[in-house]
Amino acid sequence: MASGKELALEVARRSREAREIISEYIHETPLEESATFSQMSGSRVYLKYENLQKTGAFKARGALYKVFKVKDEYKGLVAASAGNHAQGVAYAGRIFGLKTVIVMPVSASISKIEATKSYGAEVVLAGRVYDETLEVAKKIAAERGYALIHAFDDLDVMAGQGTIAYELLEQLDQFDTVVVPIGGGGLISGVASVLYKEAPHVKVYGVEPAAAPKTLRSLEAGRPVYIEPKPTIADGLVVKRLGSLTFQVIRELVSGVTLVEEDELAHSIYLLLERGKVLAEGAGAAALAAMIHGKLPIKGKTSVGIVSGGNIDLTHIYRIILRGLSKAGRLAKITGYVPDAPGQLKTVLEIIANHRGNVIGIFHDRTSHSIPAWNALVSITFEAPGRSVIEEILAELRGRGYDFWLSD
Ligand SMILES: Cc1ncc(COP(=O)(O)O)c(C=O)c1O
């Protein structure tokens, strides 16, 4: 069996070819330095915005190259995916004029189904978990004579994803590290392969959610192992097992892999939106999350983080923004007891207003047994200029005899 380094050289060779072939169908995505994130990480941070790629994620790169390679041998394409690979393959199918079937689990969100259909693919809903979905995809491929396009464990797919590194080498003269999210490992092994060939001094680090630590577990075991992932906001990084090819490249060429927590992912999505005006999905924010939460040895270095995708459900964004605002002290919910007498609630609201708090919600309850007699339990949600103002409001309320506290 070829070693990881031999595989990498082959992937890099194909990646150079892939670049020529796919460049007319994809965007060369922007690379930008970020003063805010540089300061937060102690590194000179550049971000590569693959969320602005066609289909909203880097996946279009690998899919296009793979489909180009198989297009003359097969009558159509099949892929099993509920995420960005689905859209990448559907897009590639449309570009090269091939019938495309995407098999998605029955739980796939309406927005993902619609996005995939919008590229002209037929969507088949089958299976509750990915493995079941994949079985159906294999059956369709065999019955119809279609090519099954794997999401990551394929040298051409890895090579397509590696074109990001070729772009990067042209966009930035010098950099020390690249930080890459890991799902099945196609993206990181493509990037690591190209850098191994073209700029071997650059260190590549991987990031995965603590909820799905398949790479760390596999590195510990010395072989790809199965894990039982927990739910995570970085749904693009959930796979049960790394690829066999991707594992070999990762084991030999990746300098380290770290885990990020759900809160760190959510906070990074929020910061990308607020500071960078950039919409990233959970997987897309993972590299930055590791960089700004001190998870990697990048201090004093020039580091590139890949914002790998931006396809996030709007309902998730809404919750993330609320959490982010609350963490930043820009939104607060306080709860307390107010004597049940005319004018008392008004006084409380005036105290908040005098400190420039803007009330956006009030709930009050007089009926529960746990509430002291002749009092109402009041919860007030308000926007504030910052955390110190929330503290001032609470201090003044308590000073004026109102028992209030910060609630979740
Ligand atoms: C946005 C995003 N980032 C990263 C990844 C991980 O890519 P790979 O599976 O090649 O490791 C995925 C995979 O679906 C993704 O959708």
The ligand as an SDF file (V2000), in Angstrom:
LIG
                    3D

 16 16  0  0  0  0  0  0  0  0999 V2000
  -18.4650   23.5320    5.2760 C   0  0  0  0  0  0  0  0  0  0  0  0
  -17.6440   22.2930    5.4110 C   0  0  0  0  0  0  0  0  0  0  0  0
  -16.4300   22.3900    5.9490 N   0  0  0  0  0  0  0  0  0  0  0  0
  -15.6390   21.3160    6.1080 C   0  0  0  0  0  0  0  0  0  0  0  0
  -16.0690   20.0660    5.7230 C   0  0  0  0  0  0  0  0  0  0  0  0
  -15.1490   18.8770    5.9350 C   0  0  0  0  0  0  0  0  0  0  0  0
  -14.6570   18.4150    4.7270 O   0  0  0  0  0  0  0  0  0  0  0  0
  -14.0620   16.9630    4.5890 P   0  0  0  0  0  0  0  0  0  0  0  0
  -15.2020   16.0090    4.7450 O   0  0  0  0  0  0  0  0  0  0  0  0
  -13.4500   16.9210    3.2630 O   0  0  0  0  0  0  0  0  0  0  0  0
  -13.0800   16.8170    5.7150 O   0  0  0  0  0  0  0  0  0  0  0  0
  -17.3320   19.9040    5.1590 C   0  0  0  0  0  0  0  0  0  0  0  0
  -17.8220   18.5970    4.7440 C   0  0  0  0  0  0  0  0  0  0  0  0
  -18.9420   18.4240    4.3730 O   0  0  0  0  0  0  0  0  0  0  0  0
  -18.1510   21.0480    4.9870 C   0  0  0  0  0  0  0  0  0  0  0  0
  -19.3670   20.9650    4.4420 O   0  0  0  0  0  0  0  0  0  0  0  0
  1  2  1  0
  2  3  1  0
  2 15  2  0
  3  4  2  0
  4  5  1  0
  5  6  1  0
  5 12  2  0
  6  7  1  0
  7  8  1  0
  8  9  2  0
  8 10  1  0
  8 11  1  0
 12 13  1  0
 12 15  1  0
 13 14  2  0
 15 16  1  0
M  END
$$$$
